[in-house]
Amino acid sequence: MPNWFKPSPFPRLAIIIGAVVLVAAAAFAFFAPSRSGAPLIGGAFTLQTADGKTVTDADLIGHPTLIYFGYTHCPDICPTTLAQISDVLALLPDKPVKVLFITVDPERDTPALMADYVSSFDKRMVGLSGAPAEVEKTERAYRVYAKKAPEKNGEYAMDHSSVVYLMDRNGRFVEAFNLERSAADAAKELEGYL
């Protein structure tokens, strides 16, 4: 076969490099600060606990907070993530760390159901729900992806992003908190924000 007919490896390499650049750009856009220097994650919200208490973004002030979005009918990822967070908190028993578990399924997850669900985990964990419009507003503020996934039996699951947000004691986004390491290492980092 003549040399001029052999396919060049360049197009394949260009596609791979292009894909890597796009993924890096998307990650930067997701976590990058705005022009004012504030991250584009977080913002005002107003949600409810089972006892009727209103929790807002102002309640994040004064201590580090981990925020996780999920739902009570989640078969695996949500309970696993909440268990991992509980393992980290167990190493910081008397530290003022808050955890907010915010539903992405307000249609089924009442504040009472959220409270019952989080009672299986660390006592500092607070389950929050609210009106669908308010939950959706909160999801937008935290750039959460959540969408109904219909099932054959007429029920539905929720496809959703699975990020644990670390907010500092001023209520500002720090990072996506890494639970893919030892609980001791995660607790040590979290303690640095107290």
Buried (B, 14 or more C-beta within 10 A) or exposed (E): EEEEEEEEEEEEEEEEEEEEEEEEEEEEEBBEEEEEEEBBBBBEBBBBBBEEEEBEBEBBEEBBBBBBBBBBBBEEEBBEBBEBBBBBBEBBEEBEBBBBBBBBBBEBBBBBBBBEBBEEBBEBBBBBBBEEEBBBBBBEBBBBEBEEEEEEEEEBBBEBBBBBBBBBBEBBBBBBBEBEEEBEEBBBBBBEBE
